[in-house]
């Protein structure tokens, strides 16, 4: 018995769906995307990037998270497959973070396609970088502090200032990195954890150490659902995927108050 052939999804189809959803031409868009959710996309991950760029137009700026967890300090990761007695050797053997070359890890095929596209820029953080392409890319990525990867010293805060939109393309609120900015703004006390990374300083590889805030995404889905229940999310189909579009400022403002209220009650 033959398997039915699914209708192919083309770049123009995706771009049309994105425009219908409400992606603003000339705007700034922080996208989180799952290629497998979109169906049979002709051209795969490259087609998805082209569709996102087509929906934004030449004056728009596309941004995606491009994290590279493989460069974290093994003491931070606590991977049971990496014995403690090997940690010094692991630290010494890691290649230095190179924004143009270091691959992402666990971020999906679409962001890798954007990362390697000519003209794409990447922020300086060796673990929690963002990539961006478009007129406002340099401004969005200008600051990314080691000790503040998702707070005021990060591209997430720059996106807030630029009144960006957030797109969840076939993924849920558990992947919505903007909620980390809301965490940081909630005013609740958080601890820090030591971390480290190999970076280039004056063209030479160095291992640098820093303390970063503890983050927690366990309640991100609940926070996102509450925002959606208050009318903050537009939902529709893009290809075969269920997509959610929202204004980042509204999301962060709502979630900041929500975290302060709900997490504060638990802490109290």
DRENGU-664912 format. One record per residue: residue in three letters; x, y, z of N, C-alpha, C, O, CB in turn. Coordinates in steps of 0.02 Angstrom, whole numbers, plus 50000, padded with zeros to 5 digits. Atoms other than C-alpha are relative to their C-alpha. Glycine has a CB too. Layout:
// residues N
ALAXYZXYZXYZXYZXYZ/...
***
This chain:
// residues 268
UNK500434994050000500005000050000500445006250000500895006850042499525000050062/UNK499594994150005500745016849949499805005250053499225005950072499935003149930/UNK500124994649953500945030950074499765006249961500095008149913500635001650041/UNK500244994050036499915046250019500535005449998500895006550047499365002750034/UNK499524994650007500985060449954499715006450031499165008650012500185001149925/UNK500224993949968500835075850063500155005949954500655006049919500345001050068/UNK499894994150042500655092649975500655003550022500745004850081499415004950005/UNK499384996549982502365101049967499865007150022499415010549996500485000049941/UNK500064993249974502565117250063500585004049971501165002249981500005000250078/UNK499494996050033503505130749967500155006350040499785008250085499775001849929/UNK499814993849967504395146550023499435005049998499275008150049500635003049967/UNK500544995150006502985157349957499404998250043499065002650070499775000549927/UNK500555002149956501705146850052500135002150072499695004850105499904992449996/UNK499824998349931502625149350216499985007550010499725009950060500704997250017/UNK499994992749994502895167850185499295002950003499155007450042500395003249942/UNK500704997750000501045170350147499674998550067499315002750094499614996749943/UNK500285001849934500555161050306500265004650054499895006750099500164992750017/UNK499704995749949501765171650408499715007049998499575010050050500765000249991/UNK500314993450007501065187850339499284999950027499065004550061500015002249927/UNK500705000649977499285181850373499984999550076499505001950107499664993949968/UNK499975000649928499795177750551500105006750033499875008050088500554995250021/UNK499894993349974500365195650575500725002150007500865007150040499685000450066/UNK499314997949999502245196150553500065006749965499825007549909500474994749966/UNK499984993250025502635214550526500575001149950501155000249968500075004950058/UNK499474998250047503575219350368500415005850027500135010750052499705001849931/UNK499574994849974505075229850416500124999750075500485003950102499725006649984/UNK499935000649927504975224050597500594995750020500994993549979499374997150029/UNK499495004449971506115214250711499634993950028499154994650065500425003650056/UNK500345006249982505645196050738500484995250033500994993450004499684996749939/UNK499635005349966506345183850867499624993549988499074992650014500085001550077/UNK500345006150021505925166750796500294993950034500904993250042500034999149925/UNK499815006649975505955149550876499624995049955499014995249952499824999050078/UNK500325004050053505615136250744500204992750003500774990950018500185002849932/UNK499905007250007505425117450724499874998249928499304998649904499534996050047/UNK500075001850070505735111750546499524994149991499104994149946500674998249969/UNK500415006150008504895094750572499265001450008498854997649983500224994850051/UNK500714998449989503265103150625499665002849938499055003049935499935004850057/UNK500274996150056503045112050458499744995749943499444998349896500515004649975/UNK500215004350055502705096950350500564999149949501154999849965499395002749967/UNK499525001150054503555093350184500205006749970499875009349925499704995249945/UNK499764993450023504525109450158500524998949945501054996149958500295004150059/UNK499535000650056505355110049989500585004950013500485011050016499655001549931/UNK499434995849983507105116450025500184999850074500685002750095499885007149979/UNK499845001149930507025111850209500135006450039499775011350031500604995650005/UNK499864994549954507805123550336500175006549963500015011949987500564998150047/UNK499854994050038508455135450203499365003549977499315009649977500444998449939/UNK500644997250022506695137850138499655003650057499335008750047499554994549972/UNK500324996849942506075141950313500315006850013499965011750024500054995550062/UNK499654993649990507395155450334499795005049946499655010849961500764999050000/UNK500194995650055506985162650162499285002550008499145008349992500074996449933/UNK500694997949989505135162950206499955005250056499585010050049499564993950016/UNK500004995149945505445171950370500265006749975499985012049992500424997450059/UNK499724993950026506515184650280499545003449950499495009549947500684998649967/UNK500484997250048505225186850142499425003450035499205008750014499734994549953/UNK500554997049962503855190250269500225006650032499825011250037499754995250054/UNK499754993949968504945203250355500185005449949500155011449964500614998450042/UNK499794995350051505535211350193500715002450011501025000850062499535005949999/UNK499314997849997507185219850160500155004450060500725004550083500175003949937/UNK499894995649943506955232050304499914996450067499994999550119499535005949996/UNK500115003749938506585218350431500634996750025501114995849987499464994949989/UNK499435003349968507785209850551499774993550033499314993550074500345004650052/UNK500165006649973507705191350592500514998050052501114998550041499974994749943/UNK499575001949944508395185150758499804993150024499214991450026499955005250059/UNK500135006649971508565167550829500514998550054501085000850049500004994649944/UNK499505002249950509385160050984500464994749968500234990449931499654997150063/UNK499515004550032510975150650937500494997250052501104997750044500405003849945/UNK499615002149942511585142851098500494994449983500374990349939499554997850055/UNK499475005050010513155132151107500224997350068500744999150095500615003149962/UNK499905002749933513055122351269500644995950005500904994950061499414995750020/UNK499405004349998514555111551220500615003650027501105000450044500144997349931/UNK499444996249975515705125651276499935001950074500345005750100500095006249959/UNK500074998649928515055126451455500534996350040500804991250018499304997950024/UNK499555003449953516175122051600499694993350018499104993050036500115004450064/UNK500285006549981515975103351634499754999850072499314995950088500524994649990/UNK500254999749931515765107651818499315003050003498935001550049500485003950043/UNK500674997150004514235117851769499514995049973498954994449998500015006349957/UNK500465004750033513485104451657499864993950043499314991150042500284997949934/UNK500075006149959513785090051778499754994149960499324990349983499535001350059/UNK500185005750042513615077551637500294993650030500904993050038500265001049927/UNK499735006249970513735060051714500474996249954500854992049978499434995550020/UNK499555003350047514625054451557500695003149996501125000749960499694999949933/UNK499354996649999516065066451591500264999950072500075004250112499945007549974/UNK499755000749931516995060851749500375006250023500705009649984500454993850005/UNK499694994049972517635074451864500755000149988501045005549979499855000550074/UNK499275000150010519425068651843500215002249930500805003349918500264993150015/UNK499844997950069519315073451658499865007449988500005010049934499614995849950/UNK500234993250011518665091051684500555004749977500455008749931499685002850062/UNK499464995650020520345099751672500204998849927500345003549890500614999150046/UNK499825001650069520745090651510499465002549952499625004949897500104992449992/UNK500554997650042519025094951440500055007649991499975010149935499314998150031/UNK499934992850005519265113351481500575001949954500515006549913500115003050070/UNK499414998450040520975113451401499904998349926500215001549883500614996350027/UNK500085002350068520375104551245499465003249959499425002349899499884992850001/UNK500554996850037518845114851200500255005349952500675009449972499495003150049/UNK499834994550045519035125751045499695006550025499165006550055499764998649928/UNK500264993549979518805144351079499355001649962499274999749904500525005549988/UNK500624997850032517095151551043500155004749942500515009649950499535003550050/UNK499924995950060517055158650867499305001349973498984996749949500454996449946/UNK500684998650022515425167550822499854997649929499284995749915499875007350004/UNK500125001950069515655163350639500034992549988499774990049938500505003449956/UNK499875007050014516125145150659499704995250051499484989850032500744998949998/UNK500255004549948515555137650825499284997949985498855002349978500045003350069/UNK500685002150015514015127050790499545000750060499765000950117499994992749976/UNK500495000149947512415128050889499934992850025500174988149994499325002849977/UNK500135006749973511885113350997499294999750026499085003950066500514998350057/UNK500705001349981510105106851019499535005849982499005006550013499954998750075/UNK500414994250019509405122350933499594998849936499155002849921500445006149991/UNK500395001650059508755114250773500345002349936500815006149936499335003150005/UNK499704998950065509125115050588499895007149973500315009749937499724995149950/UNK500164993450029508295131850550500505005250024500745009349984499295002150019/UNK499524995149975509445141950663500694998849971501065003649959500034999850077/UNK499355001350031510965133150590500015002749929500535005249906500154992550000/UNK500044997250067510375138250417500095007650002500435010449959499344998249966/UNK499924992849993510235156350474500715001750022501015006449996499495002850050/UNK499334998749975511895155650567500525000049945500975004149944500204994950053/UNK499515000750053512835150350412499845004049937500225003949888500074992749981/UNK500194996050058511925161950292500455006249996500565009550046499265002250004/UNK499594994050007513055175750222499645006250025499065007350009500225000949928/UNK500294993949974512755192050312499724999450070499535004450100499485002349954/UNK500255001049932512175184350476500535001950051501125000350043499774992750010/UNK499564998249945512935191450635499824995850061499274993050065499955007650016/UNK500115004049940513095182950804500285003650061500805006950056500324993049994/UNK499784996549940513245189550981500594996450033500774990850014499435000650050/UNK499355002149974514785187251089499974994750054500494991950073500365005850027/UNK500035004749944514135175651225500164992949976499844990649929499315000350035/UNK499795006550025514975158551207499494994450011499554989149980500644998050032/UNK500505005249985513485148851276499305001849975498944997549949499984998650075/UNK500704998050011511885158851249499945005349946499565010149953499695002650066/UNK499994994950053512195168351088499335000349963498914995849967500564998649952/UNK500544999150047510905175050967500315001749932500835004949929499505005650024/UNK499804998050068511075176650778499465004749973498885004349992500094993949953/UNK500474995150029510285190750678500235002049931500835002149916499935006250046/UNK499864997950068510175196350499499505005449980498895004349984499984994049950/UNK500434994550018509495213050441500295006550024500815006650057499304999050029/UNK499734993449985509735231750464500155001350074500635004850091499535005249976/UNK499914998749929509565231450654500414994650036500474994750097499335000750034/UNK499615005449969510635215950683500575002550043500655000050099500274995449946/UNK499454997749958512165225550745499765003050067500075001950119500415005249964/UNK500264996949938511115235250871499724994750047499834995150108499465005149983/UNK500305005349958510185219850933500554996050035500474994050093499564995449958/UNK499485004549975511805210050959500585003650033501065000350055500264995849944/UNK499424996149978512945224151019500244998150069500854998050081499835007349999/UNK499815001549931512925219251203499754993150020499164991550011499735005350049/UNK500205006649973512935201751276500514998150053501024995050040499974994649943/UNK499545000849945513745200951446500054992850023499544989250026499795004450059/UNK499905006949977514495184651509499574998650062499264993350067500744998750016/UNK500345001149936513715186851681499255001749997498905001150048500335004050055/UNK500714998150007512015192551614499744997749932499575001849890499915007850008/UNK500145002650067511585181051468499295000949975499185000849915500154992949999/UNK500704999450022509685183551466499645005850034499035006150035499634993650014/UNK500304994349965509415199751563500125006549964500115006849903500275000450070/UNK499934993350029509725218251537500625000749957500655005149914500015005150055/UNK499394999650040511445215151465500014995249942500544993149919500594998650044/UNK500065005050053510805203551329499605002649940499275007849946499674993650028/UNK500424998250057510015204451156499255000050015498875003549981500144995449943/UNK500725000049983508335200651238499775006950021499225009050003499874995050056/UNK500174993249980508345217951316500015004749940499605009249935500485002650055/UNK499984996050061508845225551149499384998849958499115003549928500634998549959/UNK500615001650036507385216651067499395003550031498955005849996499884992449998/UNK500544996549965506225223951199500005007449979499485010249964500084999450077/UNK499954992950020506865241451157499795001149928499535006449911500725002550010/UNK500184999450071506565238050972499284998049986499074997849929500464995649958/UNK500715001950008504755232651003499934994149953499524994249907499585006049974/UNK499995005950042505085215650926499374995750009499024996350059500614995850014/UNK500495005349994503845201850891500354993550016500944992650001499584999349936/UNK499755006749985504085184050953499574994949962498964995249965500004998550077/UNK500355005250037503635169250843500204993250027500794991550031500155000449924/UNK499905007049982503425151450907499734995949943499124995249936499664998250069/UNK500195003550061503405141150749500064992550010500594989549999500435002349940/UNK499995007149988502915123450793500324998150066500464992250077500344996549945/UNK499735001449934503625125050969499555003550052499145007750035500745002450007/UNK500414997349947502855129351138500345005450040500915007450026499784994650045/UNK499734994749958503125142451272500604997850041500975002050067499465002550047/UNK499405002349966504435131451352500635001949962501185001849991499974992550011/UNK499434997850040505575137351210500045007549992500455010049955499964996849931/UNK500054992850009505145155751228500525003650043500405004950102499295002450018/UNK499454997349961506795163651280499845006950030500165008850079500625000549957/UNK500164993349973506005180851308499744999650071499775004550108499495003449955/UNK500245000749932505245174051467500575000350051500465001750110499614993550008/UNK499434999249955506995173751541500115007450017500325009050073500644997149967/UNK499954992949985507025192751526499485001950052499635006050096499925004249936/UNK500524998749949505395193151623500224997450068500115000750119499344996849979/UNK499725002549937506205182151755500475005150031500425006750090500384993349988/UNK499494995449975507645194251769499695006550027499965009650072500505001649945/UNK500324993849980506445208951788499494999250056499205004150079499665003149941/UNK500525001349950505315200651916500175002750069499735003550111499864992750004/UNK499804997549935506335207252062500094994750053500264996350110499505004950023/UNK499935005449951506385190352145500744998250007501114998449958499594993849979/UNK499295001849990508045185052222500164993449964499794988649967500164999450076/UNK499765006150033509015172352119500734999050019501105003750031499925000549923/UNK499305001549988510635163552152500415000349937500155001849883500074993150032/UNK499565000350057512115162152038500384993450001500454990250053500495006049998/UNK499595006050007513145147651973500645001949963500625005949917499614994449963/UNK499384998850037514965147851919500004996349934499754990749929500614997950042/UNK499945003050066515285144351736500655002449969501005006549998499385001749955/UNK499394998050035516695146151612499954998249927499504994549906500604996750031/UNK500015001350072517095145851428500675001849969501035006049996499435003949966/UNK499404998050037518535146451304499825005549950499395004549907500314993949963/UNK500154994450044518525163251215500655002849972501205001249996499615005650037/UNK499424996750030519695173451106500085007050031499625011050030499925000549923/UNK499844993549972520515188251193500635002549965501174999649974500104999750078/UNK499444997550039521635198451080500284994849951500874994749936500555002150047/UNK499805005150049521655183950958500284993750031500454989049995500505002849955/UNK499735005949966522245171451090499454996750041499025000050070500585002050046/UNK500495003949963521225157551169500135000650074500694999750097500014992649978/UNK499954999849927520875159951354499384996750030498834997250002500085007250025/UNK500565002649961519785150851479499805005450050500205007450092500194993250036/UNK500244994849955518725163751569499454997150044499084992750024499735006149960/UNK500515002349953517625161051721499565005950018499775011750017500324996950064/UNK500494994949982516075170451775499434996750038499354990650034499735003849937/UNK500615002449966514515168751883499405002549961499375008249940499985002550074/UNK500604998150036512835168751798499384998450041499404993950082499974996549931/UNK500605001249961511055169551866499714993149987499764990449932499485005349984/UNK500375006350007510085153551897499345001649965498985006149985499884996650069/UNK500644999050035508625152351775499584993750007499824988350021500135001649925/UNK500475005549989507085141451784499425000649951499035005449954499735000050073/UNK500544999750050505905137551639499434995250016499014993949973500284998449931/UNK500505005149983504805125151734499295002749994498834998949980500114997650071/UNK500684997250004503315137151734499905004449938499435008349936499865004150063/UNK500064995950061503585145051562499344998649963499035003249937500594998949954/UNK500625001750036502115135651486499415003250035498975006050003499914992349997/UNK500564996949962500955141651625500005007549991499475010549983500064998250075/UNK499974992850010501575159451606499765001949930499395006849922500725002550010/UNK500224998750068501315158751418499254999049991498935002949956500374995649952/UNK500725001350005499585151351434499605005650033499065007350009499824993350032/UNK500344994549967499095165151554500015006249955499515009849950500325001650068/UNK499954994450047499715178251430499514999149942499175003849922500725000749973/UNK500465001550055498735169751290499275000950022498865003449984500114992949974/UNK500684999349975497175169251399499785007250006499185008850006499934996550067/UNK500154992849997497295188151414500025003249931500035009449926500495003550047/UNK500064997550067497275189951225500655002349968500655005949918499545005649999/UNK499374997550024499125192651197500314996149942500834998149916500485000150054/UNK499695004450049499425178851069499534999149940498934998049948500174993150032/UNK500365001750062498885176750888500234993149978500834991849972500125005349944/UNK499855006950018498795158450838499734998349931499175000349914499734995150053/UNK500235001950066498685151250664500464994749970500944992550002499975006049953/UNK499615005250034499375138650540500535003249956500405008049920499544995549957/UNK499464998450046501055140750454500254993449973500554989550010500585004250035/UNK499885006850025501305126150338499564995350039498964996550047500744998150006/UNK500375004849959500785111150441500065001550074499794997850116500244993049985/UNK499864998649930501335119350603499485004650031499175008649996500695003150007/UNK500384995249960500355128050738500495005450023500995003850054499634996650061/UNK499554994549985501145145150760499685005050047499075006050046500225003549936/UNK500234994949953501005158350896500435006249991501045005949990500054997350074/UNK499664993650010501445176650870499785004950053499205005150072499865002949929/UNK500164995449946501545190051003500505005850000501045005349972500014996450069/UNK499554994449990502305206951044500444998650061500194996850115499605006750010/UNK499555001849945503845204451152499915004550060499925002050117500715000349977/UNK500094995549943503565219951259499404997950042499444997650103499925007249976/UNK500605001949964501805214651304500124993450037499914992650095499404999349953/UNK499855006449968502395196851340500445000950062500284998350115500354995449950/UNK499534999249944503845202251450499675003850057499765001950115500635003749977/UNK500334996249946502815215051546499504995650037499474995750099499645006249970/UNK500495004349968501425202551577500344994650042500144993350099499544996849947/UNK499675005549965502595188451625500405002450060500464998850109500464996249952/UNK499654997349941503625199551740499545000550060499714998350115500305007049984/UNK500494999549946502075203251843499774993050022499674991850081499405004249978/UNK500245006849984501535184951832500524996350043500344993150092499864996149936/UNK499485003349960503215178451896500045003150070500124999550120500695000649965/UNK499974996749935503245191452035499444997550045499544996350104499965007849991/UNK500585002149962501515186052089500034992650019499964990850077499365001449961/UNK500055007249988501615167152070500624997250035500564993550083499894996349935/UNK499395002549968503425163752113500105003250068500355000150115500615001549955/UNK499954996649936503375176752250499564996750053499764996150111499815007349993/UNK500455003449953501895167752329500314993450023500264991650081499324998749967/UNK499685006349982502845151252324500595001250047500704997450095500244996349938/UNK499424998649958504395159252399499795002350070500145001150119500435005449966/UNK500244997549936503355167452535499714994550043499494995850099499495005449990/
***
